[in-house]
């Protein structure tokens, strides 16, 4: 009865699936080197998640659900905490500051106190910003795991691979030059074709001049000649 979140045969009496993220997708906004990149994560657990407290004040959560994203290696962001923006659902669930571990590319997202996400709620969607490395790299393998606390059924959600964004590419051609067929100079230096899978997390192009042209004003001998140079790089 939960659209897009169950599977054929799930109506069999007392068939229970293991805790998992039935949706777990990740994508990026920018494949350019040394650029700020918005990473967007969409998850749907098949078990409730939230946070609550057992103490009398009710201000400090003692049972906290967590979502851990791992494998975002290569980023130049070294800060120990990151700001995240929750895009869905409408009610605030997630802490706005989360722990970031650069060495293994892990992000630990915790739920706010006295909140609960139920399996009939809208997907959990949040974004955060990382700085891309200054050199070409292919998209790393990214995993997700979780702990459901502060609910009637606390459980561990085992680690699983995330689904990289390869279909909802936010541009029609090569992000560097706009070409959809041939490969530009920046593409040729990169390990993968730039006009495909550029939304995969932390896939980064090689630094390059994506526009590089020169022209003159005259071919006459002994004349003053004006040279016009036009260039654009995919890196600051």
N, C-alpha and C positions, 0 to 999 in steps of 0.2 A: 504493500500500500504506500510505500515511500518512493515516489517517482525517481527512477534512475539510480536507486541505492540498494536494490535487491536483485536477486539473480534467479533464473529458472530453477524450480525445485525448492525454493525457500519456503513455500507454503506447506511442505511436509511436516506433520505434527512433531513438535519438539526438536526439529532440526535447528541447531544453534551454530552459527559461524564463530570462528575465533575473532577476538578484537582486531580490527584493522582499519586503515584508512581506505575506504572504498573509492575515494577520489583523492589524488595526491599529485597535483601538477605544479610546475614551476617554469617561469620564463623571465626574460630580461627585456630592457628597453633600448640598450645601447651596446653595440659590439665594438666601439672604437677604443683604441688603446689610451690608457691614462685618463679615462673619462668617468664621470660619475654615472652609475648604472643603477636603475631601479629594478629590483628583483621582486616579482609578484608570485605569491604562493596561494594556492587554492586547495583546501583539504575538507574532506567530509569523513569523520569517524563513524563507525557503526555502533558506538557506545557513547553515553553521555560523558561530558567533561565539564569541569568547573573548579571552584575553590570554596572552602568554608573554614571556619575556625571553631575550636572547642573551648577557647577561654571565655571568660565572662565579659570582657570588654568588646569582643567581636571585631577588633580592629586589625589584628595580625593573623593572616591565614596560616593554619597549621596543616591543612590538607590542600595541596595545590596541584592542579593538572598542568602538565608540561608537554610542549611539542618541541622536538629537537630535530633541526635540519643539519645534516652533516655532508661534507665533501665539497664545499664551495672553496676549494683551494686555488691559490694564485692571486687572490685579491690583494690590492695594496693597502687596504683598510686595516689599520693596526689597533684601533680603539677597542677597549674592553667592553664597552656598552654601545648599543645602537638604538636609535629611535625607530619605531615601526608605526605604520599607519594601518589601522583596521578599516577595511573597505566593506566588509560584510561579516555578520548581519548588522542591522541598524543599531542594536543595543551594544554598548561597550562591553567586551569580554576580556580582552587581552591587555596585559601591562604595556604601556607605551615605551618603556625602556627595557631592553633585553640584553642578555649576555652574549658576547661575540668572542670566538676563539679563532684567531687568524691562522695558527699553525695547522689546524686540521679543518678549517673552514666550517666550524660548527656555530649554530645559532640556537639558543635555548629561549623559547617563548613561554611565559607563564601566564596563567589566568588571573584576573583581578579577583579580590576577595568577594565572597558572597555572590558569585555569578555562576550560571550554569548554561551550558549549550546542550540542547536535546537533539535527538536524531531526526526530528521533524523540522528543525530550524533550517534557515538558509545556510549555504556553505560558509565556512570560515575562510575569509580572504584577507590577506594582509600583505603589505609591501615594505621594503626597506632599501637603503641605498648603500652600495659598495663602490669603491674606486677600482676600475679595471687595472690589470697590470699594463706596463708600457710595452709589452711585446705580444706577438701572436701566441694564442693558445687555443686548443680545442676545448670544448665544454667538458668539464669533469663529471664523473659519476656522482650523483647526489642522492642521498637517502633520507628517510624520515622515520622517526620513532616517537612514541608518546607514553605518557603515564596518565591514566584517568584517576583523579582523586577528587575529593569533595563531592562525591555522588553516592548513590545507593549501591553501585557496583564497581568499586575501584579495581582497576586492572592495568596491566602493562600492555601496550600496543607494540608488538615486535617491529624491528627495523625492516624497512622495505624500500626498494628503489623508487625514486620519484619519476614521474612522466614529464619529460622535457617538452617545452612548447616548440613544436615543429610545424604545426598547422596554422596557428594564428600569428603568422609572421607579420609584424607591424609595418611592413614596407613591401613594395611590389618587386623591386629589383635589388641589386647590390646596394647596401646602405652607403657605401663610399662613393660610388660613381653613377648609380642609377641604371647600370647596364644589366640586362636580363639574359643575355646570351654569352658573349665573350667575357673573359676575365680581365679586370683592370690590373694595374701594377701591384696595388695593395693585395688584390685577390691572389695573384700568382705567388706572393711570398707567404701566403697563409696555408695552413694544412688542409683547409676545407674550402669549398666554393662559397663565396661570400653571399650569393643570392639565395642560399638555402640554409635553413636551420640557424639563422642569425639570432633568433629569439631564444635559443638554448642557453641556459644560464652560464655566464662567464666564458662564453666563446668570444674571443677577441681577435680582431684583425691585426695584421702587421702594420707598424707605422709606415706611412707612405704619402706621397703627393698624389692626390686623387684628381687634381686638375693641374696641368703643367704645359703651358703653351707659350710660344714666342713668335712675334711677327715684326716686320720692319715696314718703313714708310716709303722707301725708294730703292731702286736698283741702279740709279745713275752714278757713274764714276765721279769722284770729287765732290759729291753732294753731301749735305748734312743728313744723316739717316737717324730717324727716331725708332728705337726698339721698344716694343711693348711686351711686357712679361705678365702673365696671369698664372697664379698658382693658388691651390688650396690644399691643406693637409688634413688628415684625419686624426691629428693629435695637436694639442696646443703648441 
